[in-house]
Amino acid sequence: MATEFLSTFSQFGGKPVPSYLLDSIEVRSDLDRVHLSITDASAPNGEIFANTYYPIGGYLQIEMLAAIIESHMRRHHYSVCDITISLGSRTDTEASLTLSILYSDYVLPRPAEIHGFLTTCASRRIHRGSMIALTVLMPQAGDTVKFIGVGHSKQGKHSTVYANITSALHYDNGRSMILSVNSIITWALKLPDAVEANIVDIDYFSLEYDGSVRTFYIMNDSDWMLFGFRNIFNAREFIDVVGYVKNKTLVSRSMAVASGHAMHYNQSTERTYEVTTAALPIAEARAFDHLLNSRTTELYTADIASKILITDHTCEIDNDDESIASVKFTFRFTDQRPHLMPDEIQPILPSGGIFAEQFTFPFA
């Protein structure tokens, strides 16, 4: 009978297999003990896990391999990773299975049909000064991303511009590129179609790759925050948040009396920020589920990325026609000490708004 895999994932035909499908694999073997090894040829040490299992009646059901592989992929920022699972004795390999693994925190409705951009958010509102991340499933040499932009002239006439972006995708192991919104707008306004139509600004644009389309609407909100996170595919993602912020400061300390005088000691300060978003389109509200689920979250201020922890949240999206979608969450910086916010983000923090403006007493 030797040793063989009963779970081969042949239905994927060489395409990436979602990681959650490796929660349990079945093996048949006539060995008294089976040595399992998981290797990643691109990893510094090669082998990422090894263990010995004991078949019962010639069968093994090996659990929790998905958690081990996903932990490895998170550590190295992989969205897709090629791994080899080997079975046999400690000296001889009797069966091996090489798979391309797609990191996936969620169960997908049609996993074999995943293609194009690794995201579930097809549209997003963005701002000048923001960023977008594009991560693709299976990049190829000479990949082309189709750009379609809609802008307006000084007279208010709308025109559409088309272009192909041929670029070696970079960052995150060759699967992603990160672009600033300002650079996209500047580039688009220099395209021949834009110059011919006298376009002075871009209102929204779409990017298409391998049959997958993402659309970005450029907003003019004066105050907003930019959060970066890893989505359910462990791919870089950004989201612009417009809303209200409540700053909470908690000072914790002990008090003692020495020589007749009271004093404080063991003092620590914890500062949290409670964010309530403005009204959200349903498609964008669903993206917040990924932000709240992310194991890695950052706040971008003045081009500086600071790691944060989301400590509490309320994310309840329904189809009630009488209420609007909104999300509330609380975050803090991972550093033990509080952060002083730069001037660029001050308008959205408490003390900003109308009560910081000059005013006169109406009944003086």
C-alpha positions in Angstrom: 0.0 0.0 0.0 3.0 2.3 0.7 2.1 5.9 1.6 -0.2 8.2 -0.4 -2.3 11.3 -0.1 -6.1 10.9 -0.3 -6.5 14.7 -0.5 -4.7 15.8 -3.7 -6.7 19.0 -4.6 -6.6 18.0 -8.2 -9.8 20.0 -8.9 -7.7 23.2 -8.9 -5.6 22.1 -11.9 -2.4 23.8 -10.6 -4.2 27.0 -9.6 -3.6 28.3 -6.0 -5.5 26.3 -3.3 -7.1 28.4 -0.5 -5.2 27.8 2.7 -8.3 26.9 4.8 -8.8 23.7 2.7 -5.7 22.4 4.4 -7.4 22.4 7.8 -7.5 18.6 7.4 -5.9 16.2 5.0 -6.2 12.5 4.7 -3.4 10.0 4.2 -3.2 6.2 3.8 0.0 4.4 4.8 1.2 0.9 5.8 4.1 2.4 7.9 4.0 2.2 11.7 4.9 5.8 11.9 4.8 8.5 9.2 7.1 11.5 9.2 5.6 14.7 7.8 7.6 17.6 6.6 6.4 20.9 5.1 9.0 22.9 3.2 9.0 26.3 1.4 12.0 26.5 -1.1 12.0 30.3 -0.8 12.1 30.3 3.0 15.5 30.9 4.6 15.5 27.5 6.4 13.5 25.6 3.9 11.5 23.4 6.3 8.8 25.2 8.2 7.2 22.3 10.0 8.0 18.6 10.8 6.2 16.0 13.0 5.7 12.3 13.3 2.2 10.7 13.2 1.0 7.1 13.9 -1.6 5.7 11.5 -4.6 3.8 12.9 -5.8 1.0 10.6 -3.6 2.4 7.9 -5.1 5.8 7.8 -4.2 9.3 9.1 -6.2 12.5 9.3 -3.8 15.4 9.9 -5.4 18.5 11.3 -4.4 22.2 11.6 -1.9 22.3 8.8 -3.7 25.5 7.5 -2.8 27.4 10.7 0.9 26.4 10.4 1.1 27.4 6.8 -0.8 30.7 7.3 1.4 31.6 10.2 4.4 31.2 7.9 2.8 33.2 5.2 1.9 36.1 7.5 5.5 36.2 8.8 6.9 36.6 5.3 4.0 38.7 3.9 3.0 36.1 1.3 -0.4 36.1 -0.4 0.6 33.1 -2.4 3.2 30.6 -1.5 4.5 27.3 -3.0 4.9 24.6 -0.4 5.8 20.9 -0.5 4.3 18.4 1.9 6.4 15.2 2.2 5.5 11.9 3.8 7.5 8.8 4.6 10.1 7.6 7.1 12.7 9.9 8.5 15.2 8.8 5.9 13.0 8.1 2.8 10.2 10.1 1.2 7.3 7.9 -0.1 4.9 10.6 -1.2 5.1 14.3 -1.7 2.5 17.0 -2.8 3.5 20.4 -4.1 0.8 23.0 -3.9 0.5 26.7 -4.6 -1.3 28.1 -1.5 -3.5 31.2 -1.5 -3.8 32.7 1.9 -7.5 33.0 2.8 -9.0 33.9 6.2 -12.5 33.4 4.9 -14.2 30.5 3.2 -14.7 31.4 -0.5 -17.9 30.7 -2.4 -16.1 29.6 -5.6 -12.4 29.2 -4.7 -11.3 27.7 -8.1 -12.5 30.8 -9.9 -10.4 33.4 -8.0 -8.5 35.6 -10.5 -7.1 39.1 -11.0 -6.9 41.4 -8.0 -6.7 39.9 -4.6 -9.5 41.9 -3.0 -13.2 41.6 -2.3 -13.7 45.4 -2.5 -14.4 46.3 -6.1 -14.9 50.0 -5.5 -13.5 52.5 -3.0 -13.6 56.2 -2.3 -10.1 57.8 -2.2 -8.6 61.3 -1.7 -5.7 63.2 -3.1 -2.7 62.3 -0.9 -4.0 58.8 -0.3 -2.6 55.5 -1.7 -3.9 52.3 -3.3 -2.5 48.8 -3.3 -3.0 46.4 -6.2 -2.1 42.8 -5.5 -2.6 40.2 -8.2 -3.0 36.4 -8.0 -0.8 35.1 -10.7 1.5 37.8 -12.2 3.1 37.1 -15.6 6.0 38.8 -17.4 4.9 41.9 -19.3 1.6 42.1 -17.4 -0.7 44.9 -18.5 -3.1 46.8 -16.3 -5.8 48.7 -18.3 -6.5 52.2 -17.0 -9.8 54.0 -17.7 -10.2 57.5 -16.3 -13.0 60.0 -16.4 -12.2 63.7 -16.0 -13.6 67.1 -16.7 -12.4 70.2 -18.5 -12.6 73.8 -17.3 -16.0 74.1 -19.0 -17.3 71.1 -17.0 -17.3 68.7 -20.0 -16.5 65.1 -19.1 -14.2 63.0 -21.1 -12.7 59.5 -20.8 -9.1 58.6 -21.2 -7.6 55.1 -21.8 -4.1 53.7 -21.3 -2.3 50.5 -20.6 0.1 50.3 -17.7 2.8 47.7 -18.5 5.0 47.3 -15.4 6.9 44.7 -13.6 4.7 44.3 -10.5 6.9 44.8 -7.4 6.8 44.6 -3.7 5.3 41.7 -1.6 7.2 39.0 -3.5 6.4 40.3 -7.0 2.6 40.3 -6.7 1.8 43.9 -5.7 2.3 47.5 -6.5 1.6 50.5 -4.3 0.6 53.8 -6.0 -0.1 57.2 -4.7 -3.3 58.8 -5.9 -1.5 62.1 -6.6 0.9 60.3 -9.0 -1.9 58.6 -10.8 -3.8 61.9 -11.3 -0.6 63.6 -12.5 0.2 60.8 -14.9 -3.4 60.6 -16.3 -3.5 64.3 -17.0 -0.5 64.0 -19.2 -2.0 61.2 -21.4 -2.6 62.3 -25.0 -6.4 61.8 -24.7 -6.4 64.1 -21.6 -4.4 66.8 -23.3 -6.5 66.7 -26.4 -9.8 67.0 -24.3 -8.3 69.8 -22.1 -9.0 67.7 -19.0 -8.0 69.6 -15.9 -8.8 67.0 -13.2 -9.7 63.3 -12.8 -13.0 62.4 -11.1 -12.7 58.7 -11.0 -10.8 55.8 -12.6 -10.9 52.1 -13.0 -8.1 49.5 -13.3 -8.6 46.2 -15.0 -6.4 43.1 -14.8 -7.1 39.6 -15.9 -10.9 40.2 -16.0 -11.0 41.8 -12.5 -11.9 45.5 -12.2 -11.4 48.0 -9.4 -12.9 51.5 -9.4 -11.7 54.4 -7.4 -13.8 57.6 -6.8 -11.8 60.7 -5.9 -13.5 62.6 -3.1 -12.9 66.2 -1.9 -13.3 65.8 1.9 -10.9 68.1 3.7 -10.4 65.8 6.7 -9.8 62.1 6.5 -7.5 59.3 7.9 -5.6 56.7 5.9 -5.4 53.2 7.3 -3.3 50.4 5.9 -4.0 46.7 6.7 -3.7 43.2 5.4 -7.0 41.9 3.9 -8.3 38.3 4.0 -5.7 37.3 1.4 -2.9 38.8 3.4 -2.5 41.4 0.7 -1.8 45.1 1.3 -4.9 47.2 1.3 -5.7 50.8 2.2 -8.9 52.5 3.2 -9.8 56.2 3.6 -11.9 57.0 6.7 -14.1 60.1 7.0 -15.9 60.5 10.3 -15.6 61.7 13.8 -12.9 61.0 16.4 -13.1 60.9 20.2 -9.9 61.1 22.1 -9.8 59.2 25.4 -6.9 59.4 27.9 -6.6 57.2 30.9 -3.8 57.8 33.4 -3.2 54.9 35.8 -1.0 55.3 38.9 -0.5 54.3 42.5 -0.2 56.6 45.5 1.9 56.3 48.6 2.6 58.5 51.6 6.2 58.9 52.7 7.4 61.2 55.5 4.0 62.7 55.7 3.8 63.6 51.9 1.6 61.9 49.3 3.2 61.0 46.0 2.4 59.1 42.8 4.4 56.2 41.4 4.0 53.5 38.7 2.3 56.0 36.4 1.3 55.0 32.9 -0.8 56.8 30.3 -3.1 55.1 27.8 -4.6 57.1 24.9 -7.3 55.6 22.6 -9.1 57.0 19.6 -12.8 56.2 19.0 -13.7 56.6 15.4 -17.3 56.8 14.1 -17.4 56.8 10.3 -19.6 59.0 8.2 -22.3 57.3 6.1 -20.8 54.4 4.0 -21.8 52.8 0.7 -22.6 49.2 1.4 -19.8 47.9 -0.8 -17.3 50.0 1.2 -18.9 49.1 4.5 -18.1 45.5 3.8 -14.4 46.4 3.4 -14.3 47.5 7.1 -14.9 43.9 8.0 -11.5 43.2 6.6 -9.9 46.1 8.4 -11.3 45.0 11.7 -10.3 41.4 11.0 -6.7 42.3 10.0 -3.8 41.1 12.2 -1.6 44.0 10.9 -3.0 47.5 10.9 -1.3 50.9 10.4 -2.3 54.6 10.5 -0.6 56.8 8.0 0.2 60.3 9.2 2.5 62.7 7.3 3.9 59.8 5.3 4.7 57.9 8.5 3.2 54.5 9.1 2.5 53.8 12.7 1.3 50.4 13.9 -2.0 50.4 15.8 -4.3 47.9 17.5 -8.0 48.0 17.1 -9.2 47.2 20.6 -13.0 47.5 20.1 -15.5 47.8 17.3 -19.1 47.8 16.2 -19.7 46.6 12.7 -23.4 45.9 12.0 -24.4 46.2 8.4 -28.0 45.5 7.5 -30.5 46.0 4.6 -32.8 48.3 6.5 -33.9 51.1 4.2 -34.4 53.4 7.2 -30.8 53.5 8.5 -27.4 54.2 6.9 -24.4 52.1 7.2 -21.7 53.3 9.7 -18.9 51.6 11.6 -17.5 52.5 15.0 -14.1 51.3 16.2 -11.5 52.2 18.8 -7.7 52.0 18.2 -4.5 52.8 20.0 -0.9 52.8 19.0 1.2 49.8 19.8 3.8 51.8 21.6 3.5 52.0 25.4 3.8 55.8 25.3 1.1 58.1 23.8 1.8 59.7 20.4 1.7 63.3 19.5 -0.2 63.7 16.3 1.4 65.7 13.4 -0.2 68.9 12.2 -1.5 67.2 9.1 -4.0 65.1 11.0 -5.0 67.7 13.7 -8.2 68.9 12.0 -10.0 65.5 12.5 -9.0 65.2 16.1 -10.9 66.7 19.0 -10.5 70.5 19.3 -10.8 70.7 15.5 -14.1 71.7 13.8 -16.3 74.8 14.3 -15.4 75.3 17.9 -11.8 76.0 17.0 -12.8 78.8 14.6 -13.0 82.5 15.5 -16.5 83.6 16.5 -18.3 86.6 18.0 -20.9 86.6 20.7 -24.2 87.1 19.0 -25.8 88.7 22.1 -22.9 90.8 23.3 
